[in-house]
């Protein structure tokens, strides 16, 4: 029996595990999917917005994989703690595939970024997704205006959650304390700001159109911003026709909102979502020791696909600022790390140490390629890594490993949450939802998760 560890139970890790048990080249493969959290699914559970039921339903597909007879979910095991180093993992398993994602947000590196009221979108998403590491609500929701810096799908999610009413979110699994806080929110204007134009923005058309379909919110687009986009300004349509289809659809969608004659929200309690383009943040403005606004420099296309500053500035007053400008990989102790790329050096998924493949060590997902693509992109990424692993099997399959990795993990101080423990957490969340007259509601905090996951025979 060959035992392989997959570190990380998000889509990339689960797709890697699936590829390993479905292949026929190397028989008798057993996979342990390790995760620091007691819950599987990674960003599908803790990154997808609660009102995205269709994407969250992917958990059903991922569940089927983790219930395979030769796959074992091993949650609440943190690689790097209790002596569980990459070197130790290779004593427990014949091979290891690291699928640890990109856990840190990118910073802007501008003055005032650490003022109270300035947060990463990652922190906000973790809060409304009930990630156990999330800090209690410290977001300035009593302010009337919020600025979301970035025009990707995470920025769209954050803007949409800020603009939705608590009533709209009640049927979701959003934690009750988050729902209550959003119900008290006084944010009525949300500015989503990008340094380039809509034809270069990274949001997908589906996500963008969802903003326009919110029942109580109104989209507001500044015509002067769009006039700077060459594809928008080209009356002949030649430039727009040359764009990729998704960018062309995004531009067409934004174009329809320019014609909105009434900027008021659709209901007195609704919000306005202002889409702003060609503005680059240069400073967070302060008042009374907290964020009071963001100063932006007007940008203009540089003719090379990028933008350049114009020396003209615009301030947007706001008490809450959320940075949604991307993620970055975090070094895992004992693994090589490319600090410039935020990834583990690899060749075809094989971890490189000193420029040479390290026997039995592999990567997949964002820690392999960087935080790019959508959930489905992880499938071919994992497939490539699994192919490399199988091609190398003769080099490491005869290596001696311990007989029972789980016993060794427990002996070293870990308290693994296995599949039964995760199902106990699910049952506890369903019970919590029933007590609140809602569907399943997420448990917040480590204590609640571990009480459910370890206290009901889950380990």
Beta strands, then each sheet from edge to edge (+ up, - down):
strand 1: 2-7
strand 2: 29-34
strand 3: 71-74
strand 4: 95-98
strand 5: 104-105
strand 6: 118-120
strand 7: 145-149
strand 8: 189-193
strand 9: 218-221
strand 10: 272-276
strand 11: 279-287
strand 12: 290-301
strand 13: 307-317
strand 14: 320-323
strand 15: 327-328
strand 16: 346-347
strand 17: 350-353
strand 18: 356-363
sheet 1: 3+ 2+ 1+ 4+ 18+ 17- 16+
sheet 2: 5+ 15-
sheet 3: 6+ 14+ 7+ 8+ 10+ 9+
sheet 4: 11+ 12- 13+
end
